[in-house]
């Protein structure tokens, strides 16, 4: 069952990654946050779940803020514009988020396929043992 557990941890990690990507896209135009300033892109950090030297899956250990600076855009009519008309926009690139979303979706699908293959092998092993 460890192969299923490993793939299940991958499913959970990629689901969390997809949640963060969706949050980034939803806040791509948010110029004012509770912390002050524009929204900062978030990203997940994965680490291997080691048990006695053997990898037993993956975990999301933290969600970090992207260190890139905000984009400065000239929008004089914007409520958050400075005296010169410039607005600090989130450091979110929607195209980059879409590429990350495709990558996370493909990883999720690969883990589903691995679980299905493991279940099929277990069923086949049970059929063989009944003979």
C-alpha positions in Angstrom: 0.0 0.0 0.0 3.0 2.4 0.3 2.8 3.2 -3.5 -0.8 4.3 -3.0 0.2 6.4 0.1 3.0 8.0 -1.9 0.7 8.9 -4.8 -1.9 10.1 -2.3 0.6 12.5 -0.7 1.4 13.8 -4.3 -2.4 14.3 -4.9 -2.7 16.3 -1.7 0.4 18.4 -2.5 -0.7 19.2 -6.0 -4.2 20.1 -4.8 -2.6 22.6 -2.4 -0.5 23.9 -5.2 -3.6 24.4 -7.4 -5.3 26.2 -4.6 -2.4 28.6 -4.3 -2.3 29.2 -8.1 -6.0 29.9 -8.1 -5.5 32.4 -5.3 -2.7 34.1 -7.2 -4.9 34.5 -10.3 -7.8 35.8 -8.3 -5.6 38.4 -6.8 -3.7 39.5 -9.9 -5.2 42.9 -9.7 -5.4 43.4 -5.9 -3.6 46.6 -5.0 -4.5 46.8 -1.4 -4.2 44.0 1.2 -4.6 43.8 5.0 -0.8 43.9 5.2 -0.6 47.0 3.1 0.5 47.3 -0.4 -0.3 45.0 -3.4 -0.9 41.3 -3.2 2.3 39.3 -3.4 2.4 36.1 -5.4 2.5 32.9 -3.3 4.3 29.7 -4.0 4.4 26.3 -2.3 7.6 24.6 -1.1 7.6 20.8 -1.4 9.8 18.5 0.7 10.2 14.7 0.6 8.6 12.8 3.4 11.5 10.6 4.5 11.1 7.5 6.7 14.4 5.7 7.6 16.1 6.9 4.4 13.3 5.9 2.1 11.0 8.5 0.5 7.4 8.0 1.6 5.8 10.8 -0.2 5.8 14.6 -0.5 4.6 17.3 1.8 3.9 21.0 1.4 6.1 22.4 4.1 5.4 26.1 3.6 3.8 28.7 1.4 6.2 31.5 0.7 5.8 34.9 -0.9 7.6 35.5 -4.2 10.4 38.0 -3.5 10.1 39.8 -6.9 9.1 43.4 -6.6 5.6 44.6 -7.5 5.0 45.9 -11.0 4.7 49.7 -11.2 2.0 50.7 -13.7 0.9 54.2 -14.7 -2.8 54.5 -13.9 -3.5 58.1 -12.8 -7.2 57.5 -12.1 -6.7 54.5 -9.9 -7.6 55.0 -6.2 -4.2 53.6 -5.1 -2.1 55.8 -7.5 0.6 57.9 -6.0 0.9 61.6 -6.6 2.6 60.9 -10.0 -0.1 58.5 -11.1 1.8 55.2 -10.6 0.3 52.1 -8.9 2.1 49.2 -7.4 0.5 46.1 -8.8 0.9 42.5 -7.7 3.9 40.6 -8.9 1.6 38.0 -10.4 2.1 37.0 -14.1 -1.1 35.3 -15.2 0.6 33.4 -18.0 3.2 32.0 -15.6 0.3 30.9 -13.3 -1.4 29.2 -16.2 1.8 27.3 -17.0 2.1 26.3 -13.3 -1.5 25.2 -13.3 -1.0 22.9 -16.3 2.1 21.5 -14.6 0.2 20.9 -11.4 -2.8 19.3 -13.2 -0.5 17.0 -15.1 1.2 16.0 -11.9 -2.1 15.4 -10.3 -3.2 13.2 -13.2 0.0 11.2 -13.0 -0.6 10.5 -9.4 -4.2 9.4 -10.1 -2.9 7.1 -12.9 -0.3 5.6 -10.4 -3.0 4.9 -7.8 -5.2 3.2 -10.5 -2.3 1.1 -11.7 -1.5 0.0 -8.1 -5.1 -0.9 -7.5 -5.2 -2.9 -10.7 -2.0 -4.8 -9.7 -3.5 -5.5 -6.2 -6.7 -6.9 -7.8 -4.7 -9.0 -10.2 -2.6 -10.4 -7.3 -5.8 -11.3 -5.5 -7.1 -13.1 -8.5 -3.9 -15.1 -8.9 -3.9 -16.0 -5.2 -7.5 -17.4 -5.5 -6.4 -19.9 -8.1 
